[in-house]
Amino acid sequence: MKIAKPTKALVTVALGLVVAALIWPSTVDRWFPGWNPKAQAVRSHLPSSIAGMLPDQPKPSASAQTAAGGAPNAAGGRGSAGGANRPPASVRVATAQRGPQAVRAESVGTVQPIASVAIRSRVDAQIESIQVSDGAAVKAGDVLVKLDSRQIEAQIKQAEAALARNQALLEQAERDVRRFAELVSKQTGTQVNLDNARTSVASSKAAILGDEAQIENLKVQLGWYTIRAPIPGRVGTFSQKAGNIIRSGDGTATGTLTTIVQTTPIYVAFSLPQRYLSDLRNAMSAQDSEVLATPQGATSPMKGRIAVIDNAIDSATGTLTVRAVFDNPDEILWSGQLCSVRVVLRTEPDAVSVPREAILIGQSGNYVYVIENGVARVRPVTIGRSQDGRDIIQTGLKGGESVVIDGSLNLQNGSRVEVRSVEARKVAD
């Protein structure tokens, strides 16, 4: 049967690796602990003509030869006591720390304003003046734009004149009522004249109410000619300048005079995997949540709290949107800005952690080398999560152990070690 070309290539590579392992067993032993005694055993069965061509290698110890028989160590290799006759390996160690550890989640967020208002005119008029500069910070009620209001002011004066006329007619009608009432009481006047006078009084009062309502309406419209800031924040650039005509209901870009964006306080929106939903809700209800947002280019983070959790999870991505609110008194956070977000969800009171460099990966899973009485011992561990350059250990360590963080490639289970760091040696002893 013809062997496929990819299979031939794999066989060639495998043979090359085996030959390299026989020629340099000590080097291969660094990556596959326990290989050196096996290689020595294989080399002893080679013909003398071939064995003489190979470089000399130190003979394995008795314990290493026993380990070559096949007992796997916790790291997934063969031989746990190999290297007993080797000189102590130089290593650096660190202490497995035990104590409170915050549970955090990280994401990338976008700064969003809590409120944003587009400023448009409610009347057709000419711009008389712009009262603030582009990009200025304003308070609620500050005057932004003044429009030409002479026409509406004239209409108000006209309505006030009509009110004065109707008030005068009311006075006349009330005099007529008093006079005709006196004549009727003396039986020298008719009841019809008295009734007509009373009708004139009622008509004049109604006219006065209409004039007052019209004046109030015109004054409301007059207020539209002075455009004020509805919210505190910062204005953008003005699309129109003094002298231009603006139209009410103009939805184009030029119809929007400017936009006010609230900057204090402000939102930072970000997404987290749905597995954090329970922790987020608990942190929000306990009002002890902490959100740190670091804008791009900044060195120090801003501190805020969770304000809003979206009411639905995005089924396409399996994430939910969260909004954190920041006081932002110095306006460090800017609308539309990207931020690195770190959310402190809760604190584990008694967690064990080690530097990430201490964790090794073997055939049986993760493990570390623990120094006990100057000897490196393999300790299988289970990692819960990683943060701040450290791995949180769920099982395998109790805290206080000295673990190797540098030099582990030269170690086997049971290797003698010499701690390079003085501080680390104190911990190891």
C-alpha atoms as one frame of an Amber mdcrd trajectory, in Angstrom:
protein
   0.000   0.000   0.000   1.334   3.438  -0.929   1.901   5.796   2.018   0.598
   9.332   1.592   3.214  12.070   1.388   2.091  13.868   4.603   2.505  10.581
   6.516   6.044  10.128   5.182   6.898  13.650   6.297   5.627  12.992   9.798
   7.593   9.765  10.011  10.754  11.585   8.891  10.282  14.293  11.532   9.634
  11.705  14.241  12.770   9.758  13.337  14.782  12.952  13.381  13.528  13.774
  16.871  14.407  10.287  18.127  17.932  10.511  16.694  18.410  13.970  18.242
  17.211  12.639  21.575  19.805   9.821  21.421  22.622  12.197  20.495  21.782
  14.947  23.038  19.778  13.228  25.779  20.710  15.782  28.458  19.318  18.653
  26.401  16.064  16.831  25.640  15.794  15.912  29.330  15.246  19.598  30.133
  11.913  19.559  28.281  11.016  15.906  28.961  12.191  15.089  32.510  13.274
  11.461  32.838  14.408  11.069  29.230  18.139  10.997  29.973  18.175   7.573
  31.722  16.021   6.108  28.950  18.396   7.386  26.302  21.367   5.958  28.161
  19.622   2.591  28.290  18.945   2.666  24.542  22.525   3.723  23.755  23.869
   0.791  25.760  22.214  -1.614  23.280  23.647   0.069  20.186  26.586  -1.539
  18.337  29.935  -0.301  19.596  30.782   1.124  16.162  27.704   3.399  16.324
  27.874   4.122  20.054  31.483   5.267  19.662  30.386   7.977  17.240  27.971
   9.519  19.788  29.168  12.160  22.284  29.847  10.979  25.820  27.062  11.531
  28.370  27.079  11.189  32.170  25.655   7.925  33.342  22.256   8.113  35.051
  22.014   7.439  38.749  20.396   4.335  40.141  17.270   6.223  41.073  17.047
   7.657  37.560  17.460   4.179  36.048  14.631   2.985  38.231  12.483   5.908
  37.151  13.189   5.022  33.523  11.196   1.878  34.072   7.990   3.803  33.737
   6.649   5.433  36.943   5.249   8.807  35.924   5.665  11.763  38.220   3.043
  14.410  38.952   4.318  16.619  36.158   3.560  14.014  33.519   7.184  12.898
  32.894   9.055   9.781  33.987  11.256   9.515  37.037  10.724  11.505  40.197
  14.107  11.122  41.913  16.336  11.541  38.865  19.314  13.810  39.199  20.248
  12.882  42.778  23.963  12.964  41.863  23.725  16.275  40.031  24.930  19.505
  41.637  22.195  21.693  43.169  20.259  23.669  40.563  20.233  27.444  40.966
  16.660  28.749  41.196  14.669  31.790  42.196  11.640  31.317  44.400   8.597
  33.258  45.567   6.141  32.716  48.380   2.593  31.519  47.745   0.520  34.323
  49.252  -2.728  33.780  51.128  -5.151  36.589  51.916  -7.970  38.766  50.551
  -8.084  38.835  46.773 -10.416  40.971  44.678 -12.424  39.317  41.933 -12.195
  41.592  38.919 -13.285  41.681  35.310 -11.681  43.745  32.570 -13.092  45.183
  29.388 -12.832  48.093  26.962 -15.409  50.841  27.396 -16.652  53.938  25.611
 -17.426  57.229  27.342 -21.051  58.270  26.790 -22.855  61.397  28.010 -25.773
  60.940  30.371 -27.633  63.663  28.441 -27.107  65.219  25.031 -29.375  67.935
  23.607 -29.421  69.286  20.053 -30.202  73.024  20.082 -32.677  74.125  17.378
 -34.843  77.186  16.849 -38.620  77.029  17.415 -39.276  80.113  15.278 -38.232
  81.552  11.939 -35.907  84.437  12.712 -32.558  86.041  12.107 -29.684  85.370
  14.519 -28.889  88.543  16.380 -25.901  87.305  18.420 -24.119  84.185  19.687
 -23.566  84.588  23.430 -21.019  81.784  24.051 -17.942  80.580  22.215 -17.547
  77.208  20.550 -16.815  74.443  23.056 -17.666  76.553  26.105 -18.871  75.047
  29.376 -22.367  76.261  30.268 -24.848  75.911  33.108 -28.552  75.217  32.774
 -30.297  78.500  31.885 -27.298  80.258  30.343 -28.112  82.283  27.234 -26.677
  80.709  24.093 -28.264  82.590  21.160 -30.385  85.713  20.780 -32.712  86.064
  17.795 -34.283  89.185  16.295 -37.461  89.584  18.387 -38.731  93.009  17.250
 -41.734  91.577  15.448 -42.989  89.549  18.397 -42.393  92.489  20.737 -44.605
  94.663  18.483 -47.329  92.012  18.579 -47.187  92.045  22.376 -47.624  95.826
  22.419 -50.575  95.484  20.050 -52.173  92.880  22.318 -51.587  95.080  25.368
 -53.320  97.971  23.592 -56.317  95.756  22.830 -56.386  94.768  26.493 -56.385
  98.400  27.579 -59.282  99.190  25.192 -61.396  96.327  26.479 -60.655  97.325
  30.064 -61.950 100.804  29.258 -65.098  99.341  27.658 -65.597  97.259  30.794
 -65.508 100.369  32.959 -68.065 102.060  30.703 -70.328  99.019  30.768 -70.140
  98.834  34.554 -71.132 102.562  34.810 -74.078 101.896  32.493 -75.190  99.007
  34.705 -75.114 101.179  37.813 -76.976 104.045  36.082 -79.683 101.846  34.484
 -80.122  99.949  37.718 -80.803 103.223  39.552 -83.284 104.321  36.881 -85.119
 101.017  37.007 -85.344 101.233  40.780 -86.998 104.660  40.393 -89.198 103.270
  37.622 -87.860 105.855  35.171 -85.823 103.435  33.036 -86.459 100.226  31.131
 -85.296  96.737  32.076 -83.997  96.180  28.525 -81.364  98.877  28.845 -80.189
  97.408  32.129 -79.927  93.913  30.649 -77.970  95.227  27.647 -75.539  97.001
  29.934 -74.989  93.826  31.938 -74.352  91.956  28.685 -71.740  94.529  27.719
 -69.988  93.998  31.054 -69.801  90.228  30.503 -68.600  90.710  26.924 -65.871
  93.115  28.005 -64.681  90.719  30.716 -64.439  87.881  28.180 -62.525  90.109
  25.784 -60.104  91.030  28.558 -59.486  87.351  29.373 -58.786  86.699  25.684
 -56.359  89.620  25.524 -54.539  88.438  28.626 -54.216  84.898  27.194 -52.921
  86.259  23.915 -50.346  88.393  25.717 -49.225  85.389  27.749 -48.914  83.322
  24.560 -46.896  86.017  22.848 -44.604  86.339  25.842 -43.986  82.581  25.724
 -43.087  82.917  22.053 -40.866  85.865  22.916 -38.897  83.523  25.152 -38.151
  81.387  22.111 -36.129  84.257  20.695 -33.646  83.858  23.550 -32.243  80.325
  23.330 -30.958  79.048  26.682 -29.062  75.930  27.724 -31.555  73.287  28.928
 -28.869  71.229  30.725 -25.386  71.863  32.116 -22.543  70.659  29.950 -20.298
  71.719  27.120 -21.447  73.084  23.785 -20.032  72.014  20.470 -19.345  74.245
  17.499 -22.126  76.526  16.225 -23.287  75.794  12.686 -24.653  79.330  12.155
 -23.335  82.763  12.969 -24.924  86.155  13.637 -26.926  87.458  10.659 -28.027
  84.070   9.333 -31.708  83.130   9.018 -32.793  79.958  10.772 -36.029  78.047
  10.283 -38.117  76.146  12.790 -38.409  72.441  12.097 -35.203  72.369  10.049
 -33.798  68.863  10.605 -30.671  69.360   8.509 -27.164  69.815   9.878 -27.418
  73.590   9.518 -30.764  73.548  11.348 -29.015  72.324  14.502 -27.272  75.337
  15.970 -25.116  73.276  18.353 -25.239  70.294  20.676 -24.798  70.355  24.444
 -23.197  67.271  25.990 -23.313  66.697  29.728 -19.809  65.956  30.996 -20.269
  65.873  34.787 -21.326  63.257  35.693 -20.769  60.958  32.710 -21.221  57.313
  31.701 -18.680  54.708  30.605 -20.388  51.838  28.752 -18.716  48.435  28.405
 -19.607  44.781  27.804 -18.908  41.755  29.987 -19.562  38.033  29.507 -22.941
  36.922  30.797 -21.336  34.755  33.503 -20.712  37.954  35.474 -24.407  38.897
  35.626 -24.981  37.567  39.138 -21.855  39.242  40.517 -22.764  42.518  38.816
 -26.284  42.518  40.250 -25.027  41.694  43.730 -22.389  44.439  43.571 -24.945
  46.949  42.296 -27.539  46.102  44.979 -24.912  46.237  47.738 -23.782  49.663
  46.432 -20.150  48.677  46.980 -19.173  48.228  43.349 -15.987  49.849  42.109
 -15.212  50.581  38.477 -11.834  51.927  37.395 -11.634  53.528  33.955  -8.304
  54.556  32.436  -8.605  56.626  29.239  -6.134  55.938  26.466  -3.050  58.041
  27.052  -3.760  58.512  30.771  -1.735  56.964  33.571  -4.117  57.162  36.534
  -7.624  55.641  36.520 -10.907  57.336  37.373 -13.095  55.722  40.018 -16.821
  55.210  39.515 -19.643  52.785  40.295 -22.084  50.586  38.382 -25.199  52.573
  37.494 -27.105  50.580  34.863 -27.176  46.938  33.731 -28.869  46.398  30.387
 -32.168  44.522  30.538 -31.173  41.941  27.909 -28.136  39.853  26.987 -26.875
  40.008  23.417 -27.577  36.490  22.169 -25.087  36.880  19.311 -22.094  37.593
  21.554 -23.264  36.303  24.943 -22.426  39.634  26.580 -24.384  42.261  28.460
 -23.894  46.016  28.407 -23.079  47.790  31.655 -22.895  51.524  32.327 -20.809
  52.971  35.126 -21.225  56.554  36.295 -18.261  58.821  37.093 -18.370  62.249
  38.758 -15.660  63.464  36.356 -15.158  66.878  38.005 -12.031  67.639  35.969
 -13.581  66.374  32.695 -10.825  63.805  32.220 -13.368  61.483  30.617 -14.507
  62.852  27.257 -17.536  61.762  25.276 -16.652  59.072  22.713 -13.319  58.267
  24.360 -12.054  54.669  24.665 -11.101  53.442  28.126  -9.636  50.383  29.761
 -12.216  49.318  32.338 -11.626  47.201  35.445 -14.621  46.170  37.556 -14.168
  44.980  41.127 -17.063  42.548  41.606 -16.317  41.139  45.055 -13.441  40.145
  47.350 -12.438  36.603  48.243 -11.297  36.764  51.879  -8.870  33.816  51.815
  -7.338  33.181  48.379  -3.946  31.629  47.531  -1.958  33.114  44.655   1.464
  32.605  43.073   3.372  34.463  40.339   2.371  33.347  36.888   5.993  32.270
  36.199   5.669  29.516  38.796   3.013  27.600  36.863   4.245  24.789  34.602
   2.228  22.589  32.271   2.716  18.844  32.140   0.922  15.888  30.671  -1.258
  15.603  33.774  -2.071  19.303  33.999  -0.648  22.336  35.791   1.982  21.970
  38.509   4.590  23.911  40.450   7.904  23.055  42.070   7.735  23.537  45.840
  11.008  23.802  47.765  11.072  21.518  50.826  14.341  21.225  52.798  16.412
  22.276  49.787  14.685  19.798  47.447  12.248  20.587  44.611   8.990  18.668
  44.832   6.313  18.561  42.147   2.931  19.797  43.369  -0.106  19.546  41.042
  -2.323  22.635  41.248  -5.669  23.839  39.920  -5.855  27.418  38.656  -9.031
  29.424  39.169  -8.171  32.617  37.306  -5.307  34.989  36.552  -4.975  38.681
  37.334  -2.200  41.192  37.924   0.487  38.729  36.857  -0.557  36.144  39.441
  -2.558  32.917  39.246  -5.215  32.209  41.852  -4.820  28.633  43.096  -7.964
  26.654  43.911  -6.299  23.405  45.019  -2.735  22.214  45.589  -1.311  24.978
  47.802  -2.268  26.283  51.239  -0.180  29.453  51.233   3.301  30.124  52.567
   5.049  27.559  50.354   8.155  28.545  48.415   7.610  27.934  44.707  10.188
  28.113  41.925   9.720  30.995  39.514  13.003  30.747  37.590  15.232  27.750
  36.817  12.495  25.109  36.714  13.699  23.763  33.335  16.704  22.234  35.099
  14.610  20.504  37.760  13.085  17.094  38.277  10.998  15.870  41.142  13.490
  15.492  43.980  16.254  17.682  42.522  18.454  19.513  45.002  18.326  23.281
  44.620  20.201  26.355  45.675  18.146  29.519  46.042  19.813  32.485  44.368
  17.846  35.219  46.064  18.776  36.014  49.699  15.255  37.144  50.472  13.821
  34.046  48.817  16.237  31.815  50.770  14.885  33.177  54.030  11.394  32.274
  52.924  12.477  28.817  51.725  14.285  27.992  54.944
